[in-house]
């Protein structure tokens, strides 16, 4: 994997600007900056973009923290874009996390500078595809491509026993421990299952041994069942006969009850008719009493008719009177409303006039500022016009300088040619520079030498003049260049002034529009005031006319109200007169109803007498005593049947239980065959798990991998250590240690050899130890990548170089130069200034109030 591009947004101390790195032209670079500026955050951002994980969250050394704590405290999300090349394909990953904890992951492949999405259906599936492309997981990346001093110390400064466990973790051998634990768990499960199967098999065998005794019990119970069934059939026939006799007697009794109900119903009707006759007579007496006041009610009704006619004659005048009074009240209310409206418009005119005054004042102020802005813009444009002329002059100076430099090259070439000819003629090997013939004689030789010297002098004088002129032109060019550099400042100023000018123009226009709107508002309000005044005058004239009409009408409202009250009082007699007529009809109807009711009463009395005679005949034939005896016999028979049925059910239930057991025995025989086969299979599986536990145990495959890996790490580390220590040190690994008891334990000791002999790693300190650590970790990283088969050709070193002297630092730089061809990109994170100078390429990280910023130099 070769990094191509990185963009960080709101990640830890980074914001949204100055947060991009183009890696395309970076081979070996140092990431520099003060502590806390965000150097290591660049490496963390790359790691998070690729794997969505943080090492600090893995180790848990900081307590319980959340991914969202990595988001810039002033922002709601963080995002990292990382583009890389692997196996000649370019990929881009975009990972985002918001404050709510919502995660987003997008994956693209780049073809012809076009990003083509290759994300999967969800976040987890996309992450799995990304790791398949990379060929490594988070753990391998941390120990191969991203090396930090902390992880180096965890590995190298641990005890030999702990170091072996850490190496196993680095080599991702924990998977074998998990397999071992899983195999043990599975073996335990299988043993438990085996015990259960054996126990179940024993239970099935026990069940099959009871088969013969169960069959004998079933035969005995079936014989008992047959005897009870015969006895039950006899009792049921006897019960059916008794039930039929009971039915016939009950039907006779039912007919008697129906006659009784019929007599009771007729009796109720007879009583109802008698009550109706009595009620009708009472009502008739009451109506006859009311009819006695007929003459008085008739007189009052006639008086009502006369007064009602008088009231109707006054009704028209009364309606006119009420209408005039209502119209007067409405107009008075309307006049009052118009006066209030006028006051509101007058207040609005006053307030709008004050606003207009303020707007005029502000308009004058903005117009004055606009004039000043126009003058400033004009001045800047004049300056830019001057620079335009200077740029043209600059181009002319550049052309002139180029011509002189080319001419100087010709003069230098000519001087060299003359010097060469002079030396050749001096050594008698030259030819005439004009005719190219060989020169004979000293006189001719001297003559040509003088000619060459004369030409050389002329060319030297020309060169001196040209150099003086060139120097003067260059000085003028530099002066012009400095002046032209002001163009960008002036352009910025011009843009800013134009922006301010347009803003002022907009404000002036807005103020003018506001003034026009306010003037229109004042005009409209004044028009509304005049309209209100005219409306009030019209309404007052209308009010005067209505009052005159009311006076002319001269209506006596009090007399009208007295007459109205009297009519209302007499209106009841009109209704009473109608009631008298109705009552006359009712009285006649009641007399007719009384005659009909009396006739119906006589008929019902006759029916009651007939039913009494029929009931007397039916009761003489009653068989109540017989019914009582039959019921007793039925009850006794049902009790016997119930007891026998219970006995039969009990026997059948026992038979059912024994038959169910026989069925279970049959199934148990089949199950025994299956269980025997399953027990054999489980025993074989337990044997397989025993083999897996041995292979993945402490003396198994992990030892083999570590034993095969350590020689590769040792050889690579010694190659690097030779460079770092001028061949003074070499290392070796010991993987076993003999205890005082004679027992051998697995360990990982590092032995260092130098001119004084061999010492254990733990006996070294300072700068030498750092170089040993550095060599081992680089070697381990390279072996890891080779073992994973990944194309990760990037190395990030977040190492501490503070313990190194000048020579040690030089060796480290030399070592980096030695290994740089094995990686596409090497990034070294440091804050040591004299180490920074050793790198041609630097990624500088600075931090201000806006956050961390990246500068590539």
FENQUIUR-V158180 format. One record per residue. N is the residue number from 1. RES is the residue in one small letter. OMEGA is omega in whole degrees, -180 to 180 (999 if undefined). Layout:
BEGIN
N:RES:OMEGA
N:RES:OMEGA
END
This chain:
BEGIN
1:x:176
2:x:180
3:x:180
4:x:-174
5:x:178
6:x:173
7:x:-178
8:x:177
9:x:173
10:x:-180
11:x:-177
12:x:-175
13:x:-179
14:x:177
15:x:-175
16:x:-178
17:x:179
18:x:-173
19:x:-177
20:x:175
21:x:173
22:x:-175
23:x:-169
24:x:-177
25:x:-179
26:x:177
27:x:176
28:x:-178
29:x:174
30:x:175
31:x:-172
32:x:180
33:x:180
34:x:177
35:x:179
36:x:-179
37:x:178
38:x:179
39:x:-178
40:x:180
41:x:178
42:x:178
43:x:179
44:x:-180
45:x:177
46:x:180
47:x:-179
48:x:180
49:x:-176
50:x:-171
51:x:179
52:x:-178
53:x:177
54:x:-179
55:x:-178
56:x:178
57:x:180
58:x:-176
59:x:179
60:x:-177
61:x:-178
62:x:-176
63:x:-176
64:x:177
65:x:-177
66:x:175
67:x:-176
68:x:178
69:x:177
70:x:178
71:x:176
72:x:-172
73:x:-179
74:x:-174
75:x:-178
76:x:-180
77:x:169
78:x:-177
79:x:176
80:x:173
81:x:-179
82:x:180
83:x:-177
84:x:178
85:x:177
86:x:-178
87:x:177
88:x:174
89:x:-180
90:x:180
91:x:172
92:x:177
93:x:178
94:x:-180
95:x:-175
96:x:177
97:x:178
98:x:-173
99:x:180
100:x:-179
101:x:179
102:x:-176
103:x:177
104:x:178
105:x:178
106:x:-179
107:x:-178
108:x:167
109:x:-173
110:x:178
111:x:-178
112:x:179
113:x:177
114:x:179
115:x:-180
116:x:-178
117:x:174
118:x:179
119:x:177
120:x:-173
121:x:-180
122:x:-174
123:x:-175
124:x:-180
125:x:178
126:x:178
127:x:179
128:x:179
129:x:179
130:x:-179
131:x:175
132:x:178
133:x:-178
134:x:-179
135:x:179
136:x:176
137:x:-176
138:x:-176
139:x:-180
140:x:179
141:x:-178
142:x:-175
143:x:-180
144:x:-176
145:x:-176
146:x:-175
147:x:178
148:x:179
149:x:-178
150:x:-179
151:x:177
152:x:-180
153:x:179
154:x:-177
155:x:-169
156:x:-177
157:x:175
158:x:177
159:x:-179
160:x:180
161:x:179
162:x:-178
163:x:179
164:x:179
165:x:180
166:x:177
167:x:177
168:x:178
169:x:179
170:x:-180
171:x:178
172:x:179
173:x:177
174:x:179
175:x:179
176:x:175
177:x:179
178:x:177
179:x:179
180:x:180
181:x:180
182:x:179
183:x:178
184:x:179
185:x:-179
186:x:179
187:x:179
188:x:178
189:x:-178
190:x:179
191:x:177
192:x:180
193:x:180
194:x:179
195:x:180
196:x:-179
197:x:179
198:x:179
199:x:179
200:x:-180
201:x:179
202:x:180
203:x:179
204:x:179
205:x:179
206:x:-178
207:x:-177
208:x:-179
209:x:-176
210:x:-170
211:x:-174
212:x:-179
213:x:179
214:x:180
215:x:178
216:x:180
217:x:-180
218:x:-180
219:x:180
220:x:-179
221:x:179
222:x:178
223:x:178
224:x:-179
225:x:-178
226:x:-180
227:x:-179
228:x:-179
229:x:179
230:x:180
231:x:179
232:x:-179
233:x:179
234:x:-179
235:x:-179
236:x:177
237:x:178
238:x:-179
239:x:-180
240:x:178
241:x:-180
242:x:-180
243:x:179
244:x:178
245:x:180
246:x:-179
247:x:-178
248:x:179
249:x:-178
250:x:179
251:x:178
252:x:179
253:x:180
254:x:179
255:x:177
256:x:-179
257:x:179
258:x:177
259:x:179
260:x:180
261:x:179
262:x:179
263:x:-178
264:x:-180
265:x:180
266:x:179
267:x:179
268:x:178
269:x:179
270:x:179
271:x:180
272:x:180
273:x:180
274:x:180
275:x:179
276:x:179
277:x:-178
278:x:-179
279:x:-179
280:x:179
281:x:180
282:x:-179
283:x:179
284:x:178
285:x:-179
286:x:-179
287:x:179
288:x:176
289:x:-179
290:x:-178
291:x:180
292:x:-178
293:x:-175
294:x:-175
295:x:-180
296:x:-178
297:x:-180
298:x:180
299:x:-179
300:x:-180
301:x:179
302:x:178
303:x:179
304:x:-178
305:x:-178
306:x:-178
307:x:179
308:x:179
309:x:178
310:x:-178
311:x:180
312:x:178
313:x:-180
314:x:-173
315:x:-178
316:x:179
317:x:-179
318:x:179
319:x:178
320:x:180
321:x:-180
322:x:-179
323:x:180
324:x:-179
325:x:179
326:x:179
327:x:179
328:x:-180
329:x:180
330:x:-178
331:x:178
332:x:178
333:x:-180
334:x:178
335:x:180
336:x:179
337:x:180
338:x:178
339:x:179
340:x:177
341:x:-180
342:x:179
343:x:179
344:x:179
345:x:179
346:x:178
347:x:179
348:x:179
349:x:-179
350:x:-179
351:x:-180
352:x:179
353:x:178
354:x:177
355:x:-180
356:x:179
357:x:-180
358:x:180
359:x:177
360:x:180
361:x:-180
362:x:177
363:x:179
364:x:180
365:x:-179
366:x:179
367:x:178
368:x:178
369:x:179
370:x:178
371:x:179
372:x:-180
373:x:179
374:x:180
375:x:-180
376:x:180
377:x:179
378:x:179
379:x:-180
380:x:180
381:x:177
382:x:179
383:x:179
384:x:177
385:x:177
386:x:-179
387:x:177
388:x:178
389:x:180
390:x:179
391:x:178
392:x:178
393:x:179
394:x:178
395:x:179
396:x:179
397:x:-180
398:x:179
399:x:-178
400:x:178
401:x:-180
402:x:179
403:x:-179
404:x:180
405:x:177
406:x:179
407:x:178
408:x:177
409:x:178
410:x:-179
411:x:179
412:x:180
413:x:180
414:x:179
415:x:178
416:x:180
417:x:179
418:x:180
419:x:180
420:x:179
421:x:-178
422:x:-179
423:x:180
424:x:179
425:x:-179
426:x:-178
427:x:177
428:x:179
429:x:-173
430:x:176
431:x:179
432:x:-178
433:x:-178
434:x:-175
435:x:176
436:x:175
437:x:-179
438:x:-178
439:x:178
440:x:174
441:x:-179
442:x:-177
443:x:178
444:x:179
445:x:-180
446:x:179
447:x:-179
448:x:179
449:x:179
450:x:179
451:x:180
452:x:-180
453:x:179
454:x:178
455:x:180
456:x:180
457:x:179
458:x:-180
459:x:178
460:x:178
461:x:177
462:x:-179
463:x:-180
464:x:179
465:x:-180
466:x:179
467:x:178
468:x:-180
469:x:180
470:x:179
471:x:180
472:x:-180
473:x:179
474:x:178
475:x:178
476:x:-179
477:x:180
478:x:179
479:x:178
480:x:-179
481:x:179
482:x:180
483:x:-178
484:x:179
485:x:179
486:x:-176
487:x:-178
488:x:179
489:x:-179
490:x:178
491:x:178
492:x:-180
493:x:-180
494:x:180
495:x:-180
496:x:-179
497:x:178
498:x:178
499:x:179
500:x:-179
501:x:180
502:x:178
503:x:179
504:x:178
505:x:179
506:x:-180
507:x:180
508:x:-180
509:x:179
510:x:180
511:x:179
512:x:179
513:x:178
514:x:-179
515:x:178
516:x:180
517:x:-179
518:x:178
519:x:177
520:x:-179
521:x:179
522:x:-180
523:x:-179
524:x:180
525:x:179
526:x:177
527:x:179
528:x:178
529:x:179
530:x:-180
531:x:179
532:x:-180
533:x:180
534:x:179
535:x:-180
536:x:179
537:x:-180
538:x:-178
539:x:179
540:x:177
541:x:180
542:x:-180
543:x:-180
544:x:-180
545:x:-179
546:x:179
547:x:177
548:x:179
549:x:-180
550:x:179
551:x:-180
552:x:-178
553:x:176
554:x:-178
555:x:179
556:x:-175
557:x:-178
558:x:180
559:x:179
560:x:-179
561:x:178
562:x:179
563:x:-180
564:x:180
565:x:-179
566:x:179
567:x:180
568:x:180
569:x:-177
570:x:-176
571:x:-179
572:x:-179
573:x:175
574:x:179
575:x:180
576:x:179
577:x:177
578:x:179
579:x:179
580:x:-179
581:x:180
582:x:-178
583:x:178
584:x:179
585:x:-180
586:x:-178
587:x:180
588:x:179
589:x:-180
590:x:179
591:x:179
592:x:-179
593:x:-180
594:x:179
595:x:-179
596:x:-180
597:x:-179
598:x:179
599:x:-180
600:x:180
601:x:-180
602:x:-179
603:x:-180
604:x:178
605:x:179
606:x:-179
607:x:180
608:x:180
609:x:-180
610:x:-179
611:x:179
612:x:179
613:x:180
614:x:-180
615:x:-180
616:x:179
617:x:-177
618:x:-177
619:x:179
620:x:-178
621:x:-174
622:x:178
623:x:-178
624:x:-179
625:x:179
626:x:179
627:x:-179
628:x:-180
629:x:-180
630:x:179
631:x:179
632:x:179
633:x:179
634:x:-178
635:x:-180
636:x:180
637:x:-180
638:x:179
639:x:179
640:x:-180
641:x:-178
642:x:-179
643:x:178
644:x:-180
645:x:177
646:x:178
647:x:-180
648:x:179
649:x:179
650:x:179
651:x:-180
652:x:179
653:x:178
654:x:178
655:x:-180
656:x:180
657:x:-179
658:x:179
659:x:177
660:x:178
661:x:177
662:x:178
663:x:178
664:x:179
665:x:179
666:x:179
667:x:-180
668:x:178
669:x:178
670:x:-178
671:x:180
672:x:179
673:x:180
674:x:-178
675:x:179
676:x:179
677:x:-180
678:x:179
679:x:178
680:x:-180
681:x:180
682:x:179
683:x:178
684:x:179
685:x:177
686:x:178
687:x:179
688:x:179
689:x:176
690:x:179
691:x:180
692:x:-180
693:x:178
694:x:-177
695:x:-176
696:x:-179
697:x:-176
698:x:-177
699:x:-174
700:x:-171
701:x:180
702:x:178
703:x:-180
704:x:-179
705:x:180
706:x:-179
707:x:179
708:x:-177
709:x:-173
710:x:177
711:x:179
712:x:178
713:x:-179
714:x:-177
715:x:180
716:x:180
717:x:180
718:x:177
719:x:179
720:x:-178
721:x:178
722:x:177
723:x:-174
724:x:-174
725:x:-178
726:x:177
727:x:-176
728:x:-175
729:x:168
730:x:-176
731:x:172
732:x:-179
733:x:174
734:x:-174
735:x:178
736:x:-179
737:x:-180
738:x:-179
739:x:179
740:x:-179
741:x:-178
742:x:-180
743:x:179
744:x:179
745:x:177
746:x:-179
747:x:175
748:x:179
749:x:177
750:x:180
751:x:-178
752:x:179
753:x:173
754:x:-176
755:x:-179
756:x:179
757:x:-177
758:x:178
759:x:175
760:x:-180
761:x:-174
762:x:-177
763:x:179
764:x:177
765:x:174
766:x:-172
767:x:180
768:x:180
769:x:180
770:x:-178
771:x:176
772:x:178
773:x:-177
774:x:-178
775:x:-178
776:x:-176
777:x:178
778:x:179
779:x:180
780:x:179
781:x:-178
782:x:179
783:x:178
784:x:-178
785:x:179
786:x:-180
787:x:-179
788:x:-178
789:x:-176
790:x:178
791:x:-179
792:x:-178
793:x:177
794:x:179
795:x:176
796:x:-180
797:x:175
798:x:-173
799:x:176
800:x:-179
801:x:-173
802:x:-175
803:x:-173
804:x:172
805:x:-176
806:x:-179
807:x:180
808:x:179
809:x:178
810:x:179
811:x:180
812:x:178
813:x:179
814:x:180
815:x:178
816:x:178
817:x:-180
818:x:-175
819:x:-174
820:x:-180
821:x:179
822:x:179
823:x:176
824:x:-178
825:x:174
826:x:178
827:x:-180
828:x:-180
829:x:-178
830:x:174
831:x:-179
832:x:-171
833:x:-177
834:x:175
835:x:178
836:x:-174
837:x:-179
838:x:-178
839:x:177
840:x:-177
841:x:-178
842:x:171
843:x:-175
844:x:179
845:x:178
846:x:-179
847:x:174
848:x:-176
849:x:179
850:x:180
851:x:-178
852:x:180
853:x:-175
854:x:176
855:x:179
856:x:-179
857:x:999
END
